[in-house]
């Protein structure tokens, strides 16, 4: 598959699927340093890094969703 065919297939995907492809390409780029071709060795994740990644993945694709609830929908309110 050439670059033109790859770009054509990518452009035909829905926006959220293109975002997944981009995330995967970023993942591969991090795993293998493109300048040296050597694999990247990542240290253990900190709790903060893992938490940020988890939240990012959980909320992916929800950026443009309309909020459909109000304060009246809350069961509890923190004071």
Backbone as XML, in Angstrom:
<?xml version="1.0"?>
<chain id="A" units="angstrom">
  <residue number="1" name="UNK">
    <atom name="N" x="0.856" y="-1.174" z="0.000"/>
    <atom name="CA" x="0.000" y="0.000" z="0.000"/>
    <atom name="C" x="0.897" y="1.229" z="0.000"/>
  </residue>
  <residue number="2" name="UNK">
    <atom name="N" x="0.653" y="2.125" z="-0.928"/>
    <atom name="CA" x="1.428" y="3.354" z="-1.005"/>
    <atom name="C" x="0.840" y="4.438" z="-0.122"/>
  </residue>
  <residue number="3" name="UNK">
    <atom name="N" x="1.588" y="5.541" z="-0.008"/>
    <atom name="CA" x="1.130" y="6.648" z="0.841"/>
    <atom name="C" x="-0.185" y="7.238" z="0.348"/>
  </residue>
  <residue number="4" name="UNK">
    <atom name="N" x="-0.355" y="7.360" z="-0.967"/>
    <atom name="CA" x="-1.586" y="7.939" z="-1.512"/>
    <atom name="C" x="-2.796" y="7.086" z="-1.129"/>
  </residue>
  <residue number="5" name="UNK">
    <atom name="N" x="-2.655" y="5.764" z="-1.228"/>
    <atom name="CA" x="-3.758" y="4.872" z="-0.870"/>
    <atom name="C" x="-4.034" y="4.930" z="0.636"/>
  </residue>
  <residue number="6" name="UNK">
    <atom name="N" x="-2.970" y="4.992" z="1.409"/>
    <atom name="CA" x="-3.118" y="5.094" z="2.860"/>
    <atom name="C" x="-3.853" y="6.376" z="3.244"/>
  </residue>
  <residue number="7" name="UNK">
    <atom name="N" x="-3.447" y="7.496" z="2.670"/>
    <atom name="CA" x="-4.098" y="8.787" z="2.953"/>
    <atom name="C" x="-5.556" y="8.747" z="2.524"/>
  </residue>
  <residue number="8" name="UNK">
    <atom name="N" x="-5.830" y="8.151" z="1.370"/>
    <atom name="CA" x="-7.205" y="8.051" z="0.878"/>
    <atom name="C" x="-8.075" y="7.257" z="1.849"/>
  </residue>
  <residue number="9" name="UNK">
    <atom name="N" x="-7.560" y="6.131" z="2.326"/>
    <atom name="CA" x="-8.318" y="5.311" z="3.278"/>
    <atom name="C" x="-8.509" y="6.049" z="4.599"/>
  </residue>
  <residue number="10" name="UNK">
    <atom name="N" x="-7.482" y="6.762" z="5.033"/>
    <atom name="CA" x="-7.563" y="7.526" z="6.273"/>
    <atom name="C" x="-8.616" y="8.623" z="6.172"/>
  </residue>
  <residue number="11" name="UNK">
    <atom name="N" x="-8.640" y="9.327" z="5.058"/>
    <atom name="CA" x="-9.611" y="10.411" z="4.879"/>
    <atom name="C" x="-11.042" y="9.895" z="4.802"/>
  </residue>
  <residue number="12" name="UNK">
    <atom name="N" x="-11.229" y="8.630" z="4.410"/>
    <atom name="CA" x="-12.568" y="8.055" z="4.317"/>
    <atom name="C" x="-13.121" y="7.640" z="5.680"/>
  </residue>
  <residue number="13" name="UNK">
    <atom name="N" x="-12.255" y="7.545" z="6.690"/>
    <atom name="CA" x="-12.692" y="7.139" z="8.023"/>
    <atom name="C" x="-13.439" y="8.264" z="8.735"/>
  </residue>
  <residue number="14" name="UNK">
    <atom name="N" x="-14.338" y="7.910" z="9.651"/>
    <atom name="CA" x="-14.968" y="8.932" z="10.497"/>
    <atom name="C" x="-13.911" y="9.612" z="11.368"/>
  </residue>
  <residue number="15" name="UNK">
    <atom name="N" x="-14.220" y="10.805" z="11.814"/>
    <atom name="CA" x="-13.274" y="11.622" z="12.577"/>
    <atom name="C" x="-12.710" y="10.891" z="13.796"/>
  </residue>
  <residue number="16" name="UNK">
    <atom name="N" x="-13.581" y="10.191" z="14.555"/>
    <atom name="CA" x="-13.101" y="9.523" z="15.765"/>
    <atom name="C" x="-12.168" y="8.360" z="15.440"/>
  </residue>
  <residue number="17" name="UNK">
    <atom name="N" x="-12.378" y="7.703" z="14.304"/>
    <atom name="CA" x="-11.477" y="6.614" z="13.895"/>
    <atom name="C" x="-10.134" y="7.177" z="13.428"/>
  </residue>
  <residue number="18" name="UNK">
    <atom name="N" x="-10.147" y="8.339" z="12.779"/>
    <atom name="CA" x="-8.882" y="8.986" z="12.391"/>
    <atom name="C" x="-8.091" y="9.339" z="13.646"/>
  </residue>
  <residue number="19" name="UNK">
    <atom name="N" x="-8.787" y="9.753" z="14.695"/>
    <atom name="CA" x="-8.118" y="10.078" z="15.959"/>
    <atom name="C" x="-7.478" y="8.824" z="16.549"/>
  </residue>
  <residue number="20" name="UNK">
    <atom name="N" x="-8.148" y="7.680" z="16.429"/>
    <atom name="CA" x="-7.566" y="6.425" z="16.926"/>
    <atom name="C" x="-6.306" y="6.064" z="16.145"/>
  </residue>
  <residue number="21" name="UNK">
    <atom name="N" x="-6.354" y="6.264" z="14.823"/>
    <atom name="CA" x="-5.173" y="5.988" z="13.991"/>
    <atom name="C" x="-4.031" y="6.894" z="14.415"/>
  </residue>
  <residue number="22" name="UNK">
    <atom name="N" x="-4.317" y="8.173" z="14.637"/>
    <atom name="CA" x="-3.285" y="9.108" z="15.057"/>
    <atom name="C" x="-2.681" y="8.690" z="16.399"/>
  </residue>
  <residue number="23" name="UNK">
    <atom name="N" x="-3.546" y="8.295" z="17.340"/>
    <atom name="CA" x="-3.063" y="7.838" z="18.647"/>
    <atom name="C" x="-2.148" y="6.627" z="18.500"/>
  </residue>
  <residue number="24" name="UNK">
    <atom name="N" x="-2.523" y="5.700" z="17.609"/>
    <atom name="CA" x="-1.708" y="4.503" z="17.406"/>
    <atom name="C" x="-0.362" y="4.860" z="16.788"/>
  </residue>
  <residue number="25" name="UNK">
    <atom name="N" x="-0.369" y="5.774" z="15.828"/>
    <atom name="CA" x="0.888" y="6.202" z="15.207"/>
    <atom name="C" x="1.777" y="6.870" z="16.252"/>
  </residue>
  <residue number="26" name="UNK">
    <atom name="N" x="1.198" y="7.690" z="17.121"/>
    <atom name="CA" x="1.970" y="8.311" z="18.201"/>
    <atom name="C" x="2.553" y="7.253" z="19.125"/>
  </residue>
  <residue number="27" name="UNK">
    <atom name="N" x="1.752" y="6.240" z="19.438"/>
    <atom name="CA" x="2.209" y="5.133" z="20.278"/>
    <atom name="C" x="3.413" y="4.437" z="19.636"/>
  </residue>
  <residue number="28" name="UNK">
    <atom name="N" x="3.312" y="4.141" z="18.340"/>
    <atom name="CA" x="4.417" y="3.488" z="17.641"/>
    <atom name="C" x="5.651" y="4.378" z="17.600"/>
  </residue>
  <residue number="29" name="UNK">
    <atom name="N" x="5.452" y="5.674" z="17.395"/>
    <atom name="CA" x="6.582" y="6.600" z="17.347"/>
    <atom name="C" x="7.309" y="6.647" z="18.687"/>
  </residue>
  <residue number="30" name="UNK">
    <atom name="N" x="6.558" y="6.577" z="19.773"/>
    <atom name="CA" x="7.170" y="6.593" z="21.099"/>
    <atom name="C" x="7.903" y="5.279" z="21.363"/>
  </residue>
  <residue number="31" name="UNK">
    <atom name="N" x="7.300" y="4.173" z="20.932"/>
    <atom name="CA" x="7.924" y="2.853" z="21.149"/>
    <atom name="C" x="9.240" y="2.704" z="20.417"/>
  </residue>
  <residue number="32" name="UNK">
    <atom name="N" x="9.368" y="3.365" z="19.277"/>
    <atom name="CA" x="10.581" y="3.227" z="18.482"/>
    <atom name="C" x="11.058" y="4.622" z="18.104"/>
  </residue>
  <residue number="33" name="UNK">
    <atom name="N" x="12.186" y="5.020" z="18.628"/>
    <atom name="CA" x="12.752" y="6.322" z="18.303"/>
    <atom name="C" x="13.035" y="6.357" z="16.803"/>
  </residue>
  <residue number="34" name="UNK">
    <atom name="N" x="12.290" y="7.175" z="16.072"/>
    <atom name="CA" x="12.420" y="7.198" z="14.617"/>
    <atom name="C" x="13.780" y="7.696" z="14.160"/>
  </residue>
  <residue number="35" name="UNK">
    <atom name="N" x="14.481" y="8.433" z="14.975"/>
    <atom name="CA" x="15.804" y="8.933" z="14.579"/>
    <atom name="C" x="16.855" y="7.832" z="14.636"/>
  </residue>
  <residue number="36" name="UNK">
    <atom name="N" x="16.789" y="6.986" z="15.667"/>
    <atom name="CA" x="17.805" y="5.947" z="15.837"/>
    <atom name="C" x="17.314" y="4.564" z="15.455"/>
  </residue>
  <residue number="37" name="UNK">
    <atom name="N" x="15.998" y="4.367" z="15.437"/>
    <atom name="CA" x="15.439" y="3.056" z="15.160"/>
    <atom name="C" x="15.484" y="2.121" z="16.348"/>
  </residue>
  <residue number="38" name="UNK">
    <atom name="N" x="15.962" y="2.628" z="17.474"/>
    <atom name="CA" x="16.054" y="1.798" z="18.680"/>
    <atom name="C" x="14.758" y="1.904" z="19.480"/>
  </residue>
  <residue number="39" name="UNK">
    <atom name="N" x="14.351" y="0.821" z="20.118"/>
    <atom name="CA" x="13.137" y="0.879" z="20.928"/>
    <atom name="C" x="13.298" y="1.816" z="22.118"/>
  </residue>
  <residue number="40" name="UNK">
    <atom name="N" x="12.220" y="2.471" z="22.453"/>
    <atom name="CA" x="12.190" y="3.371" z="23.598"/>
    <atom name="C" x="11.823" y="2.561" z="24.835"/>
  </residue>
  <residue number="41" name="UNK">
    <atom name="N" x="12.599" y="2.676" z="25.879"/>
    <atom name="CA" x="12.318" y="1.980" z="27.132"/>
    <atom name="C" x="11.717" y="2.996" z="28.091"/>
  </residue>
  <residue number="42" name="UNK">
    <atom name="N" x="10.474" y="2.788" z="28.426"/>
    <atom name="CA" x="9.762" y="3.711" z="29.309"/>
    <atom name="C" x="9.872" y="3.215" z="30.743"/>
  </residue>
  <residue number="43" name="UNK">
    <atom name="N" x="10.159" y="4.121" z="31.630"/>
    <atom name="CA" x="10.192" y="3.785" z="33.054"/>
    <atom name="C" x="8.765" y="3.491" z="33.514"/>
  </residue>
  <residue number="44" name="UNK">
    <atom name="N" x="8.632" y="2.979" z="34.690"/>
    <atom name="CA" x="7.308" y="2.710" z="35.232"/>
    <atom name="C" x="6.476" y="3.991" z="35.241"/>
  </residue>
  <residue number="45" name="UNK">
    <atom name="N" x="5.189" y="3.848" z="34.982"/>
    <atom name="CA" x="4.285" y="4.992" z="34.990"/>
    <atom name="C" x="4.044" y="5.444" z="36.427"/>
  </residue>
  <residue number="46" name="UNK">
    <atom name="N" x="4.004" y="6.755" z="36.611"/>
    <atom name="CA" x="3.598" y="7.269" z="37.908"/>
    <atom name="C" x="2.072" y="7.182" z="37.995"/>
  </residue>
  <residue number="47" name="UNK">
    <atom name="N" x="1.551" y="7.271" z="39.197"/>
    <atom name="CA" x="0.099" y="7.249" z="39.361"/>
    <atom name="C" x="-0.550" y="8.402" z="38.604"/>
  </residue>
  <residue number="48" name="UNK">
    <atom name="N" x="0.087" y="9.570" z="38.622"/>
    <atom name="CA" x="-0.464" y="10.745" z="37.934"/>
    <atom name="C" x="-0.487" y="10.530" z="36.427"/>
  </residue>
  <residue number="49" name="UNK">
    <atom name="N" x="0.585" y="9.956" z="35.861"/>
    <atom name="CA" x="0.629" y="9.702" z="34.416"/>
    <atom name="C" x="-0.443" y="8.693" z="34.009"/>
  </residue>
  <residue number="50" name="UNK">
    <atom name="N" x="-0.570" y="7.625" z="34.792"/>
    <atom name="CA" x="-1.560" y="6.605" z="34.478"/>
    <atom name="C" x="-2.971" y="7.177" z="34.607"/>
  </residue>
  <residue number="51" name="UNK">
    <atom name="N" x="-3.201" y="7.973" z="35.614"/>
    <atom name="CA" x="-4.507" y="8.587" z="35.816"/>
    <atom name="C" x="-4.862" y="9.510" z="34.653"/>
  </residue>
  <residue number="52" name="UNK">
    <atom name="N" x="-3.891" y="10.306" z="34.203"/>
    <atom name="CA" x="-4.134" y="11.206" z="33.078"/>
    <atom name="C" x="-4.451" y="10.423" z="31.806"/>
  </residue>
  <residue number="53" name="UNK">
    <atom name="N" x="-3.695" y="9.363" z="31.536"/>
    <atom name="CA" x="-3.952" y="8.536" z="30.366"/>
    <atom name="C" x="-5.329" y="7.883" z="30.454"/>
  </residue>
  <residue number="54" name="UNK">
    <atom name="N" x="-5.664" y="7.352" z="31.620"/>
    <atom name="CA" x="-6.958" y="6.695" z="31.794"/>
    <atom name="C" x="-8.105" y="7.662" z="31.537"/>
  </residue>
  <residue number="55" name="UNK">
    <atom name="N" x="-8.000" y="8.859" z="32.086"/>
    <atom name="CA" x="-9.054" y="9.850" z="31.894"/>
    <atom name="C" x="-9.157" y="10.261" z="30.424"/>
  </residue>
  <residue number="56" name="UNK">
    <atom name="N" x="-8.009" y="10.442" z="29.786"/>
    <atom name="CA" x="-7.996" y="10.803" z="28.369"/>
    <atom name="C" x="-8.696" y="9.731" z="27.534"/>
  </residue>
  <residue number="57" name="UNK">
    <atom name="N" x="-8.398" y="8.462" z="27.803"/>
    <atom name="CA" x="-9.007" y="7.375" z="27.050"/>
    <atom name="C" x="-10.504" y="7.257" z="27.351"/>
  </residue>
  <residue number="58" name="UNK">
    <atom name="N" x="-10.883" y="7.445" z="28.598"/>
    <atom name="CA" x="-12.293" y="7.330" z="28.973"/>
    <atom name="C" x="-13.139" y="8.423" z="28.329"/>
  </residue>
  <residue number="59" name="UNK">
    <atom name="N" x="-12.577" y="9.605" z="28.157"/>
    <atom name="CA" x="-13.334" y="10.741" z="27.628"/>
    <atom name="C" x="-13.140" y="10.962" z="26.135"/>
  </residue>
  <residue number="60" name="UNK">
    <atom name="N" x="-12.306" y="10.121" z="25.493"/>
    <atom name="CA" x="-12.033" y="10.303" z="24.069"/>
    <atom name="C" x="-13.327" y="10.254" z="23.266"/>
  </residue>
  <residue number="61" name="UNK">
    <atom name="N" x="-13.507" y="11.231" z="22.407"/>
    <atom name="CA" x="-14.682" y="11.308" z="21.556"/>
    <atom name="C" x="-15.853" y="12.042" z="22.172"/>
  </residue>
  <residue number="62" name="UNK">
    <atom name="N" x="-15.728" y="12.455" z="23.423"/>
    <atom name="CA" x="-16.837" y="13.124" z="24.100"/>
    <atom name="C" x="-16.688" y="14.641" z="24.115"/>
  </residue>
  <residue number="63" name="UNK">
    <atom name="N" x="-15.618" y="15.158" z="23.495"/>
    <atom name="CA" x="-15.332" y="16.585" z="23.583"/>
    <atom name="C" x="-16.471" y="17.452" z="23.052"/>
  </residue>
  <residue number="64" name="UNK">
    <atom name="N" x="-17.167" y="16.976" z="22.035"/>
    <atom name="CA" x="-18.186" y="17.804" z="21.392"/>
    <atom name="C" x="-19.607" y="17.416" z="21.778"/>
  </residue>
  <residue number="65" name="UNK">
    <atom name="N" x="-19.756" y="16.464" z="22.709"/>
    <atom name="CA" x="-21.094" y="16.063" z="23.129"/>
    <atom name="C" x="-21.732" y="17.171" z="23.964"/>
  </residue>
  <residue number="66" name="UNK">
    <atom name="N" x="-22.987" y="17.389" z="23.701"/>
    <atom name="CA" x="-23.720" y="18.410" z="24.443"/>
    <atom name="C" x="-24.007" y="17.900" z="25.858"/>
  </residue>
  <residue number="67" name="UNK">
    <atom name="N" x="-23.972" y="18.791" z="26.831"/>
    <atom name="CA" x="-24.297" y="18.436" z="28.204"/>
    <atom name="C" x="-25.812" y="18.354" z="28.298"/>
  </residue>
  <residue number="68" name="UNK">
    <atom name="N" x="-26.302" y="17.219" z="28.756"/>
    <atom name="CA" x="-27.759" y="17.016" z="28.776"/>
    <atom name="C" x="-28.313" y="16.910" z="30.198"/>
  </residue>
  <residue number="69" name="UNK">
    <atom name="N" x="-27.612" y="17.457" z="31.157"/>
    <atom name="CA" x="-28.100" y="17.414" z="32.527"/>
    <atom name="C" x="-27.900" y="18.776" z="33.170"/>
  </residue>
  <residue number="70" name="UNK">
    <atom name="N" x="-28.627" y="18.993" z="34.268"/>
    <atom name="CA" x="-28.549" y="20.259" z="34.996"/>
    <atom name="C" x="-28.237" y="19.960" z="36.450"/>
  </residue>
  <residue number="71" name="UNK">
    <atom name="N" x="-28.127" y="20.993" z="37.248"/>
    <atom name="CA" x="-27.884" y="20.815" z="38.690"/>
    <atom name="C" x="-29.038" y="20.060" z="39.358"/>
  </residue>
  <residue number="72" name="UNK">
    <atom name="N" x="-30.230" y="20.177" z="38.802"/>
    <atom name="CA" x="-31.392" y="19.490" z="39.377"/>
    <atom name="C" x="-31.273" y="17.972" z="39.256"/>
  </residue>
  <residue number="73" name="UNK">
    <atom name="N" x="-30.442" y="17.496" z="38.353"/>
    <atom name="CA" x="-30.242" y="16.066" z="38.157"/>
    <atom name="C" x="-29.315" y="15.433" z="39.199"/>
  </residue>
  <residue number="74" name="UNK">
    <atom name="N" x="-28.609" y="16.251" z="39.972"/>
    <atom name="CA" x="-27.667" y="15.733" z="40.944"/>
    <atom name="C" x="-28.377" y="15.110" z="42.139"/>
  </residue>
  <residue number="75" name="UNK">
    <atom name="N" x="-27.859" y="13.979" z="42.583"/>
    <atom name="CA" x="-28.416" y="13.347" z="43.780"/>
    <atom name="C" x="-27.823" y="13.969" z="45.028"/>
  </residue>
  <residue number="76" name="UNK">
    <atom name="N" x="-26.536" y="14.280" z="44.965"/>
    <atom name="CA" x="-25.837" y="14.903" z="46.096"/>
    <atom name="C" x="-25.105" y="16.125" z="45.623"/>
  </residue>
  <residue number="77" name="UNK">
    <atom name="N" x="-24.951" y="17.065" z="46.505"/>
    <atom name="CA" x="-24.173" y="18.276" z="46.197"/>
    <atom name="C" x="-23.095" y="18.410" z="47.260"/>
  </residue>
  <residue number="78" name="UNK">
    <atom name="N" x="-21.884" y="18.647" z="46.820"/>
    <atom name="CA" x="-20.771" y="18.822" z="47.742"/>
    <atom name="C" x="-20.692" y="20.276" z="48.143"/>
  </residue>
  <residue number="79" name="UNK">
    <atom name="N" x="-20.619" y="20.490" z="49.425"/>
    <atom name="CA" x="-20.577" y="21.864" z="49.942"/>
    <atom name="C" x="-19.177" y="22.275" z="50.227"/>
  </residue>
</chain>
